[in-house]
């Protein structure tokens, strides 16, 4: 069995964008994102924390609360109407 060296592990992080980056790119496509979708798509257990990180970059994220089929109320995030083709107004 081949073991990974520390250097190989470090390089994996350079090649793979962070959860924050992947989530932001997803939202830039005009899509909305819920915590369950974030877990499924990005392996992100703490979407609220990643959204907070994105907001710290002075990017406005809109939050809407929706009711799921099971009756739970969850946050749904989007870049909102003020975001047009990579520019915030």
Biopython code that builds the backbone (N, CA, C, O; Angstrom):
import numpy as np
from Bio.PDB.StructureBuilder import StructureBuilder

atoms = [
    (1, "UNK", "N", (0.839, -1.185, 0.000)),
    (1, "UNK", "CA", (0.000, 0.000, 0.000)),
    (1, "UNK", "C", (0.881, 1.244, 0.000)),
    (1, "UNK", "O", (1.796, 1.363, 0.815)),
    (2, "UNK", "N", (0.611, 2.147, -0.892)),
    (2, "UNK", "CA", (1.403, 3.371, -1.017)),
    (2, "UNK", "C", (0.874, 4.434, -0.060)),
    (2, "UNK", "O", (-0.335, 4.649, 0.022)),
    (3, "UNK", "N", (1.765, 5.095, 0.657)),
    (3, "UNK", "CA", (1.353, 6.160, 1.567)),
    (3, "UNK", "C", (1.620, 7.506, 0.931)),
    (3, "UNK", "O", (2.566, 7.671, 0.161)),
    (4, "UNK", "N", (0.772, 8.467, 1.261)),
    (4, "UNK", "CA", (0.956, 9.823, 0.751)),
    (4, "UNK", "C", (1.963, 10.556, 1.618)),
    (4, "UNK", "O", (1.985, 10.402, 2.839)),
    (5, "UNK", "N", (2.780, 11.340, 0.981)),
    (5, "UNK", "CA", (3.700, 12.186, 1.740)),
    (5, "UNK", "C", (2.990, 13.476, 2.107)),
    (5, "UNK", "O", (1.943, 13.798, 1.545)),
    (6, "UNK", "N", (3.553, 14.206, 3.041)),
    (6, "UNK", "CA", (2.970, 15.492, 3.438)),
    (6, "UNK", "C", (2.920, 16.439, 2.252)),
    (6, "UNK", "O", (1.954, 17.187, 2.099)),
    (7, "UNK", "N", (3.952, 16.420, 1.409)),
    (7, "UNK", "CA", (4.001, 17.309, 0.251)),
    (7, "UNK", "C", (2.855, 17.014, -0.715)),
    (7, "UNK", "O", (2.240, 17.938, -1.247)),
    (8, "UNK", "N", (2.567, 15.734, -0.943)),
    (8, "UNK", "CA", (1.468, 15.366, -1.830)),
    (8, "UNK", "C", (0.150, 15.889, -1.280)),
    (8, "UNK", "O", (-0.673, 16.409, -2.034)),
    (9, "UNK", "N", (-0.058, 15.757, 0.027)),
    (9, "UNK", "CA", (-1.292, 16.242, 0.641)),
    (9, "UNK", "C", (-1.436, 17.746, 0.475)),
    (9, "UNK", "O", (-2.529, 18.236, 0.193)),
    (10, "UNK", "N", (-0.347, 18.482, 0.646)),
    (10, "UNK", "CA", (-0.381, 19.937, 0.490)),
    (10, "UNK", "C", (-0.742, 20.303, -0.941)),
    (10, "UNK", "O", (-1.529, 21.223, -1.159)),
    (11, "UNK", "N", (-0.182, 19.601, -1.919)),
    (11, "UNK", "CA", (-0.474, 19.891, -3.321)),
    (11, "UNK", "C", (-1.940, 19.654, -3.654)),
    (11, "UNK", "O", (-2.492, 20.348, -4.508)),
    (12, "UNK", "N", (-2.582, 18.691, -3.003)),
    (12, "UNK", "CA", (-4.003, 18.438, -3.248)),
    (12, "UNK", "C", (-4.833, 19.670, -2.914)),
    (12, "UNK", "O", (-5.805, 19.972, -3.606)),
    (13, "UNK", "N", (-4.455, 20.380, -1.858)),
    (13, "UNK", "CA", (-5.200, 21.579, -1.483)),
    (13, "UNK", "C", (-5.004, 22.690, -2.505)),
    (13, "UNK", "O", (-5.921, 23.478, -2.736)),
    (14, "UNK", "N", (-3.842, 22.767, -3.115)),
    (14, "UNK", "CA", (-3.592, 23.800, -4.121)),
    (14, "UNK", "C", (-4.402, 23.539, -5.383)),
    (14, "UNK", "O", (-4.836, 24.478, -6.049)),
    (15, "UNK", "N", (-4.607, 22.263, -5.716)),
    (15, "UNK", "CA", (-5.315, 21.907, -6.940)),
    (15, "UNK", "C", (-6.829, 22.002, -6.774)),
    (15, "UNK", "O", (-7.541, 22.269, -7.742)),
    (16, "UNK", "N", (-7.322, 21.789, -5.570)),
    (16, "UNK", "CA", (-8.760, 21.787, -5.323)),
    (16, "UNK", "C", (-9.181, 23.104, -4.684)),
    (16, "UNK", "O", (-8.641, 23.488, -3.646)),
    (17, "UNK", "N", (-10.139, 23.798, -5.293)),
    (17, "UNK", "CA", (-10.604, 25.048, -4.686)),
    (17, "UNK", "C", (-11.288, 24.775, -3.344)),
    (17, "UNK", "O", (-11.801, 23.681, -3.110)),
    (18, "UNK", "N", (-11.289, 25.763, -2.484)),
    (18, "UNK", "CA", (-11.911, 25.635, -1.170)),
    (18, "UNK", "C", (-13.428, 25.536, -1.308)),
    (18, "UNK", "O", (-13.993, 25.842, -2.359)),
    (19, "UNK", "N", (-14.071, 25.105, -0.233)),
    (19, "UNK", "CA", (-15.535, 25.067, -0.232)),
    (19, "UNK", "C", (-16.091, 26.456, -0.501)),
    (19, "UNK", "O", (-17.049, 26.613, -1.258)),
    (20, "UNK", "N", (-15.489, 27.460, 0.119)),
    (20, "UNK", "CA", (-15.959, 28.840, -0.067)),
    (20, "UNK", "C", (-15.924, 29.221, -1.543)),
    (20, "UNK", "O", (-16.881, 29.796, -2.060)),
    (21, "UNK", "N", (-14.831, 28.903, -2.217)),
    (21, "UNK", "CA", (-14.683, 29.237, -3.636)),
    (21, "UNK", "C", (-15.699, 28.482, -4.480)),
    (21, "UNK", "O", (-16.332, 29.065, -5.361)),
    (22, "UNK", "N", (-15.859, 27.188, -4.214)),
    (22, "UNK", "CA", (-16.808, 26.391, -4.993)),
    (22, "UNK", "C", (-18.244, 26.868, -4.775)),
    (22, "UNK", "O", (-19.036, 26.904, -5.716)),
    (23, "UNK", "N", (-18.578, 27.233, -3.542)),
    (23, "UNK", "CA", (-19.922, 27.731, -3.243)),
    (23, "UNK", "C", (-20.157, 29.067, -3.940)),
    (23, "UNK", "O", (-21.223, 29.288, -4.514)),
    (24, "UNK", "N", (-19.174, 29.951, -3.892)),
    (24, "UNK", "CA", (-19.313, 31.252, -4.549)),
    (24, "UNK", "C", (-19.473, 31.089, -6.060)),
    (24, "UNK", "O", (-20.312, 31.761, -6.660)),
    (25, "UNK", "N", (-18.697, 30.224, -6.677)),
    (25, "UNK", "CA", (-18.830, 29.977, -8.117)),
    (25, "UNK", "C", (-20.214, 29.420, -8.448)),
    (25, "UNK", "O", (-20.805, 29.783, -9.465)),
    (26, "UNK", "N", (-20.719, 28.553, -7.604)),
    (26, "UNK", "CA", (-22.055, 27.982, -7.791)),
    (26, "UNK", "C", (-23.120, 29.077, -7.733)),
    (26, "UNK", "O", (-24.018, 29.122, -8.573)),
    (27, "UNK", "N", (-23.014, 29.949, -6.744)),
    (27, "UNK", "CA", (-23.980, 31.044, -6.610)),
    (27, "UNK", "C", (-23.868, 32.033, -7.769)),
    (27, "UNK", "O", (-24.871, 32.609, -8.191)),
    (28, "UNK", "N", (-22.660, 32.234, -8.282)),
    (28, "UNK", "CA", (-22.461, 33.145, -9.415)),
    (28, "UNK", "C", (-23.148, 32.647, -10.679)),
    (28, "UNK", "O", (-23.381, 33.421, -11.607)),
    (29, "UNK", "N", (-23.476, 31.353, -10.720)),
    (29, "UNK", "CA", (-24.215, 30.804, -11.857)),
    (29, "UNK", "C", (-25.704, 31.142, -11.774)),
    (29, "UNK", "O", (-26.483, 30.731, -12.634)),
    (30, "UNK", "N", (-26.098, 31.888, -10.743)),
    (30, "UNK", "CA", (-27.488, 32.287, -10.585)),
    (30, "UNK", "C", (-28.329, 31.270, -9.841)),
    (30, "UNK", "O", (-29.555, 31.372, -9.822)),
    (31, "UNK", "N", (-27.686, 30.292, -9.230)),
    (31, "UNK", "CA", (-28.400, 29.235, -8.520)),
    (31, "UNK", "C", (-28.586, 29.599, -7.055)),
    (31, "UNK", "O", (-27.887, 30.456, -6.515)),
    (32, "UNK", "N", (-29.545, 28.930, -6.425)),
    (32, "UNK", "CA", (-29.743, 29.065, -4.984)),
    (32, "UNK", "C", (-29.153, 27.834, -4.311)),
    (32, "UNK", "O", (-28.931, 26.804, -4.948)),
    (33, "UNK", "N", (-28.902, 27.962, -2.998)),
    (33, "UNK", "CA", (-28.248, 26.865, -2.285)),
    (33, "UNK", "C", (-28.808, 26.746, -0.871)),
    (33, "UNK", "O", (-28.902, 27.734, -0.143)),
    (34, "UNK", "N", (-29.179, 25.527, -0.494)),
    (34, "UNK", "CA", (-29.631, 25.223, 0.863)),
    (34, "UNK", "C", (-28.553, 24.388, 1.556)),
    (34, "UNK", "O", (-27.665, 23.852, 0.894)),
    (35, "UNK", "N", (-28.624, 24.276, 2.886)),
    (35, "UNK", "CA", (-27.622, 23.469, 3.590)),
    (35, "UNK", "C", (-27.557, 22.016, 3.107)),
    (35, "UNK", "O", (-26.466, 21.457, 2.998)),
    (36, "UNK", "N", (-28.694, 21.403, 2.819)),
    (36, "UNK", "CA", (-28.681, 20.017, 2.355)),
    (36, "UNK", "C", (-28.026, 19.902, 0.977)),
    (36, "UNK", "O", (-27.290, 18.950, 0.719)),
    (37, "UNK", "N", (-28.288, 20.861, 0.099)),
    (37, "UNK", "CA", (-27.636, 20.868, -1.214)),
    (37, "UNK", "C", (-26.131, 21.057, -1.062)),
    (37, "UNK", "O", (-25.349, 20.417, -1.766)),
    (38, "UNK", "N", (-25.722, 21.936, -0.141)),
    (38, "UNK", "CA", (-24.296, 22.191, 0.079)),
    (38, "UNK", "C", (-23.593, 20.935, 0.575)),
    (38, "UNK", "O", (-22.459, 20.657, 0.186)),
    (39, "UNK", "N", (-24.264, 20.184, 1.429)),
    (39, "UNK", "CA", (-23.689, 18.932, 1.916)),
    (39, "UNK", "C", (-23.540, 17.943, 0.770)),
    (39, "UNK", "O", (-22.505, 17.289, 0.641)),
    (40, "UNK", "N", (-24.566, 17.834, -0.059)),
    (40, "UNK", "CA", (-24.554, 16.899, -1.179)),
    (40, "UNK", "C", (-23.540, 17.298, -2.252)),
    (40, "UNK", "O", (-22.794, 16.450, -2.740)),
    (41, "UNK", "N", (-23.506, 18.570, -2.619)),
    (41, "UNK", "CA", (-22.653, 19.028, -3.720)),
    (41, "UNK", "C", (-21.195, 19.256, -3.328)),
    (41, "UNK", "O", (-20.284, 18.967, -4.104)),
    (42, "UNK", "N", (-20.980, 19.778, -2.113)),
    (42, "UNK", "CA", (-19.638, 20.221, -1.730)),
    (42, "UNK", "C", (-19.098, 19.554, -0.470)),
    (42, "UNK", "O", (-17.970, 19.833, -0.064)),
    (43, "UNK", "N", (-19.880, 18.680, 0.152)),
    (43, "UNK", "CA", (-19.455, 18.066, 1.405)),
    (43, "UNK", "C", (-19.355, 19.080, 2.530)),
    (43, "UNK", "O", (-18.570, 18.909, 3.463)),
    (44, "UNK", "N", (-20.146, 20.130, 2.441)),
    (44, "UNK", "CA", (-20.089, 21.242, 3.397)),
    (44, "UNK", "C", (-21.165, 21.064, 4.464)),
    (44, "UNK", "O", (-22.358, 21.152, 4.176)),
    (45, "UNK", "N", (-20.728, 20.811, 5.705)),
    (45, "UNK", "CA", (-21.654, 20.646, 6.816)),
    (45, "UNK", "C", (-22.082, 21.981, 7.415)),
    (45, "UNK", "O", (-23.110, 22.048, 8.088)),
    (46, "UNK", "N", (-21.315, 23.041, 7.185)),
    (46, "UNK", "CA", (-21.589, 24.342, 7.819)),
    (46, "UNK", "C", (-21.729, 25.439, 6.762)),
    (46, "UNK", "O", (-20.887, 26.332, 6.669)),
    (47, "UNK", "N", (-22.788, 25.364, 5.974)),
    (47, "UNK", "CA", (-23.002, 26.339, 4.908)),
    (47, "UNK", "C", (-23.088, 27.753, 5.464)),
    (47, "UNK", "O", (-22.561, 28.683, 4.855)),
    (48, "UNK", "N", (-23.738, 27.933, 6.600)),
    (48, "UNK", "CA", (-23.852, 29.263, 7.195)),
    (48, "UNK", "C", (-22.495, 29.899, 7.451)),
    (48, "UNK", "O", (-22.325, 31.104, 7.267)),
    (49, "UNK", "N", (-21.528, 29.090, 7.877)),
    (49, "UNK", "CA", (-20.173, 29.606, 8.122)),
    (49, "UNK", "C", (-19.496, 30.006, 6.817)),
    (49, "UNK", "O", (-18.806, 31.024, 6.767)),
    (50, "UNK", "N", (-19.683, 29.218, 5.759)),
    (50, "UNK", "CA", (-19.085, 29.565, 4.460)),
    (50, "UNK", "C", (-19.751, 30.811, 3.892)),
    (50, "UNK", "O", (-19.075, 31.640, 3.282)),
    (51, "UNK", "N", (-21.051, 30.963, 4.075)),
    (51, "UNK", "CA", (-21.749, 32.168, 3.622)),
    (51, "UNK", "C", (-21.212, 33.376, 4.371)),
    (51, "UNK", "O", (-21.017, 34.434, 3.774)),
    (52, "UNK", "N", (-20.972, 33.235, 5.659)),
    (52, "UNK", "CA", (-20.403, 34.323, 6.464)),
    (52, "UNK", "C", (-19.027, 34.711, 5.915)),
    (52, "UNK", "O", (-18.704, 35.896, 5.824)),
    (53, "UNK", "N", (-18.209, 33.701, 5.546)),
    (53, "UNK", "CA", (-16.891, 33.978, 4.953)),
    (53, "UNK", "C", (-17.033, 34.778, 3.658)),
    (53, "UNK", "O", (-16.266, 35.707, 3.409)),
    (54, "UNK", "N", (-18.012, 34.413, 2.841)),
    (54, "UNK", "CA", (-18.238, 35.118, 1.574)),
    (54, "UNK", "C", (-18.711, 36.546, 1.842)),
    (54, "UNK", "O", (-18.284, 37.476, 1.158)),
    (55, "UNK", "N", (-19.579, 36.727, 2.823)),
    (55, "UNK", "CA", (-20.054, 38.072, 3.173)),
    (55, "UNK", "C", (-18.906, 38.952, 3.657)),
    (55, "UNK", "O", (-18.921, 40.163, 3.437)),
    (56, "UNK", "N", (-17.914, 38.358, 4.313)),
    (56, "UNK", "CA", (-16.749, 39.121, 4.767)),
    (56, "UNK", "C", (-15.944, 39.666, 3.588)),
    (56, "UNK", "O", (-15.139, 40.581, 3.763)),
    (57, "UNK", "N", (-16.152, 39.117, 2.393)),
    (57, "UNK", "CA", (-15.484, 39.592, 1.181)),
    (57, "UNK", "C", (-16.275, 40.741, 0.551)),
    (57, "UNK", "O", (-16.018, 41.111, -0.594)),
    (58, "UNK", "N", (-17.228, 41.303, 1.284)),
    (58, "UNK", "CA", (-18.107, 42.380, 0.811)),
    (58, "UNK", "C", (-18.969, 41.957, -0.373)),
    (58, "UNK", "O", (-19.250, 42.757, -1.265)),
    (59, "UNK", "N", (-19.382, 40.702, -0.373)),
    (59, "UNK", "CA", (-20.305, 40.195, -1.385)),
    (59, "UNK", "C", (-21.654, 40.026, -0.709)),
    (59, "UNK", "O", (-21.770, 39.343, 0.308)),
    (60, "UNK", "N", (-22.668, 40.652, -1.281)),
    (60, "UNK", "CA", (-24.003, 40.607, -0.683)),
    (60, "UNK", "C", (-24.681, 39.283, -1.028)),
    (60, "UNK", "O", (-24.853, 38.939, -2.198)),
    (61, "UNK", "N", (-25.053, 38.566, -0.001)),
    (61, "UNK", "CA", (-25.766, 37.301, -0.152)),
    (61, "UNK", "C", (-27.174, 37.502, 0.399)),
    (61, "UNK", "O", (-27.351, 38.003, 1.509)),
    (62, "UNK", "N", (-28.163, 37.109, -0.380)),
    (62, "UNK", "CA", (-29.543, 37.188, 0.088)),
    (62, "UNK", "C", (-29.930, 35.867, 0.739)),
    (62, "UNK", "O", (-29.579, 34.793, 0.249)),
    (63, "UNK", "N", (-30.651, 35.960, 1.841)),
    (63, "UNK", "CA", (-31.122, 34.780, 2.561)),
    (63, "UNK", "C", (-32.639, 34.780, 2.558)),
    (63, "UNK", "O", (-33.282, 35.766, 2.917)),
    (64, "UNK", "N", (-33.193, 33.655, 2.146)),
    (64, "UNK", "CA", (-34.642, 33.481, 2.137)),
    (64, "UNK", "C", (-34.921, 32.196, 2.918)),
    (64, "UNK", "O", (-34.211, 31.205, 2.744)),
    (65, "UNK", "N", (-35.925, 32.201, 3.760)),
    (65, "UNK", "CA", (-36.268, 31.000, 4.517)),
    (65, "UNK", "C", (-37.404, 30.278, 3.814)),
    (65, "UNK", "O", (-38.443, 30.864, 3.512)),
    (66, "UNK", "N", (-37.183, 28.987, 3.557)),
    (66, "UNK", "CA", (-38.170, 28.186, 2.838)),
    (66, "UNK", "C", (-38.584, 26.995, 3.699)),
    (66, "UNK", "O", (-37.847, 26.563, 4.585)),
    (67, "UNK", "N", (-39.766, 26.481, 3.423)),
    (67, "UNK", "CA", (-40.273, 25.309, 4.130)),
    (67, "UNK", "C", (-40.068, 24.087, 3.239)),
    (67, "UNK", "O", (-40.472, 24.086, 2.075)),
    (68, "UNK", "N", (-39.444, 23.054, 3.786)),
    (68, "UNK", "CA", (-39.204, 21.826, 3.028)),
    (68, "UNK", "C", (-40.462, 20.962, 3.021)),
    (68, "UNK", "O", (-41.439, 21.261, 3.709)),
    (69, "UNK", "N", (-40.424, 19.892, 2.236)),
    (69, "UNK", "CA", (-41.565, 18.970, 2.171)),
    (69, "UNK", "C", (-41.869, 18.349, 3.527)),
    (69, "UNK", "O", (-43.017, 18.014, 3.817)),
    (70, "UNK", "N", (-40.839, 18.196, 4.361)),
    (70, "UNK", "CA", (-41.040, 17.598, 5.689)),
    (70, "UNK", "C", (-41.535, 18.619, 6.711)),
    (70, "UNK", "O", (-41.848, 18.256, 7.845)),
    (71, "UNK", "N", (-41.609, 19.889, 6.321)),
    (71, "UNK", "CA", (-42.088, 20.931, 7.215)),
    (71, "UNK", "C", (-40.991, 21.723, 7.903)),
    (71, "UNK", "O", (-41.277, 22.686, 8.614)),
    (72, "UNK", "N", (-39.741, 21.334, 7.702)),
    (72, "UNK", "CA", (-38.622, 22.070, 8.297)),
    (72, "UNK", "C", (-38.421, 23.389, 7.556)),
    (72, "UNK", "O", (-38.664, 23.476, 6.353)),
    (73, "UNK", "N", (-37.983, 24.401, 8.274)),
    (73, "UNK", "CA", (-37.677, 25.698, 7.670)),
    (73, "UNK", "C", (-36.159, 25.824, 7.596)),
    (73, "UNK", "O", (-35.467, 25.710, 8.607)),
    (74, "UNK", "N", (-35.649, 26.061, 6.383)),
    (74, "UNK", "CA", (-34.200, 26.163, 6.176)),
    (74, "UNK", "C", (-33.874, 27.428, 5.386)),
    (74, "UNK", "O", (-34.731, 27.996, 4.708)),
    (75, "UNK", "N", (-32.634, 27.848, 5.488)),
    (75, "UNK", "CA", (-32.170, 29.018, 4.734)),
    (75, "UNK", "C", (-31.850, 28.612, 3.301)),
    (75, "UNK", "O", (-31.332, 27.525, 3.043)),
    (76, "UNK", "N", (-32.171, 29.508, 2.379)),
    (76, "UNK", "CA", (-31.814, 29.336, 0.971)),
    (76, "UNK", "C", (-31.042, 30.590, 0.570)),
    (76, "UNK", "O", (-31.559, 31.702, 0.676)),
    (77, "UNK", "N", (-29.819, 30.411, 0.115)),
    (77, "UNK", "CA", (-28.928, 31.533, -0.179)),
    (77, "UNK", "C", (-28.817, 31.759, -1.678)),
    (77, "UNK", "O", (-28.869, 30.821, -2.473)),
    (78, "UNK", "N", (-28.661, 33.041, -2.051)),
    (78, "UNK", "CA", (-28.426, 33.411, -3.450)),
    (78, "UNK", "C", (-27.658, 34.727, -3.481)),
    (78, "UNK", "O", (-27.558, 35.429, -2.475)),
    (79, "UNK", "N", (-27.119, 35.046, -4.650)),
    (79, "UNK", "CA", (-26.436, 36.330, -4.797)),
    (79, "UNK", "C", (-27.428, 37.462, -4.974)),
    (79, "UNK", "O", (-27.079, 38.624, -4.763)),
    (80, "UNK", "N", (-28.627, 37.158, -5.347)),
    (80, "UNK", "CA", (-29.661, 38.172, -5.417)),
    (80, "UNK", "C", (-29.676, 38.966, -6.701)),
    (80, "UNK", "O", (-28.900, 38.724, -7.626)),
    (81, "UNK", "N", (-30.577, 39.913, -6.728)),
    (81, "UNK", "CA", (-30.835, 40.700, -7.933)),
    (81, "UNK", "C", (-29.751, 41.720, -8.226)),
    (81, "UNK", "O", (-29.633, 42.173, -9.364)),
    (82, "UNK", "N", (-28.960, 42.094, -7.236)),
    (82, "UNK", "CA", (-27.937, 43.122, -7.441)),
    (82, "UNK", "C", (-26.671, 42.578, -8.085)),
    (82, "UNK", "O", (-25.731, 43.333, -8.333)),
    (83, "UNK", "N", (-26.634, 41.290, -8.356)),
    (83, "UNK", "CA", (-25.452, 40.678, -8.959)),
    (83, "UNK", "C", (-25.743, 40.394, -10.424)),
    (83, "UNK", "O", (-26.658, 39.632, -10.738)),
    (84, "UNK", "N", (-24.972, 41.001, -11.326)),
    (84, "UNK", "CA", (-25.180, 40.812, -12.758)),
    (84, "UNK", "C", (-23.840, 40.529, -13.423)),
    (84, "UNK", "O", (-22.947, 41.375, -13.397)),
    (85, "UNK", "N", (-23.693, 39.370, -14.010)),
    (85, "UNK", "CA", (-22.506, 38.976, -14.768)),
    (85, "UNK", "C", (-21.199, 39.362, -14.081)),
    (85, "UNK", "O", (-20.358, 40.051, -14.657)),
    (86, "UNK", "N", (-21.049, 38.915, -12.868)),
    (86, "UNK", "CA", (-19.780, 39.115, -12.176)),
    (86, "UNK", "C", (-19.590, 40.470, -11.540)),
    (86, "UNK", "O", (-18.509, 40.750, -11.023)),
    (87, "UNK", "N", (-20.602, 41.327, -11.557)),
    (87, "UNK", "CA", (-20.461, 42.653, -10.962)),
    (87, "UNK", "C", (-21.557, 42.873, -9.944)),
    (87, "UNK", "O", (-22.707, 42.488, -10.156)),
    (88, "UNK", "N", (-21.198, 43.490, -8.847)),
    (88, "UNK", "CA", (-22.177, 43.850, -7.829)),
    (88, "UNK", "C", (-22.523, 45.315, -7.977)),
    (88, "UNK", "O", (-21.638, 46.146, -8.178)),
    (89, "UNK", "N", (-23.788, 45.637, -7.880)),
    (89, "UNK", "CA", (-24.229, 47.022, -7.994)),
    (89, "UNK", "C", (-24.798, 47.491, -6.685)),
    (89, "UNK", "O", (-25.227, 48.639, -6.575)),
]
sb = StructureBuilder()
sb.init_structure("model")
sb.init_model(0)
sb.init_chain("A")
sb.init_seg("    ")
for serial, (resi, resn, name, xyz) in enumerate(atoms, 1):
    if name == "N":
        sb.init_residue(resn, " ", resi, " ")
    sb.init_atom(name, np.array(xyz, "f"), 0.0, 1.0, " ", f" {name:<3s}", serial, name[0])
structure = sb.get_structure()
